[in-house]
């Protein structure tokens, strides 16, 4: 085994151990627990950022991801599970996975919600085998206040992302490159 491949193996295993130690429910206990986590996350979001309640009412569907865990040492990854709700009812469960390469060291956790503002955007998401966050996505930053960063430039986007509750050692959280896949918890 060459030095480069050994180093890659050590870095990869280190990232896996960092993710395992973060308490994310990989292979979690099922739909009931996941729904309870989604309820708790949604209630926190609405209480802390009241403008998101109005956003949910305007949306045709919302994907709630209560806990995403990311970690890395040059090579990194992230994982989380959540639920897609239409009219307040869970219709599907999804995982979010992400792989990264670059100058990064550390781990972080955060929550996010994707508000599907058009029927076309929601249908495209549900129809895909694995939907990747991309050009349709606009960010609303709740740290700016109760309006959750929603303004005239974001309110007409097909999909709005609200990322919040960040904790850890990696600065920032972006959803670009995150792939969402339907799962059975």
Secondary structure by P-SEA (a helix, b strand, c coil): ccaaaaaaaaaaaaaaaaaaacccccccccaaaaaaaaaaaaaaaaaacaaaaaaaaaccbbbbbcbbbbbbcccccccbbbbbbccccccccbbbbbbbbccccccccbbbbbbbccaaaaaaaaacccccccccbbbbbcccccccccccccccccbbbbbccccccccccccccbbbbbbcc
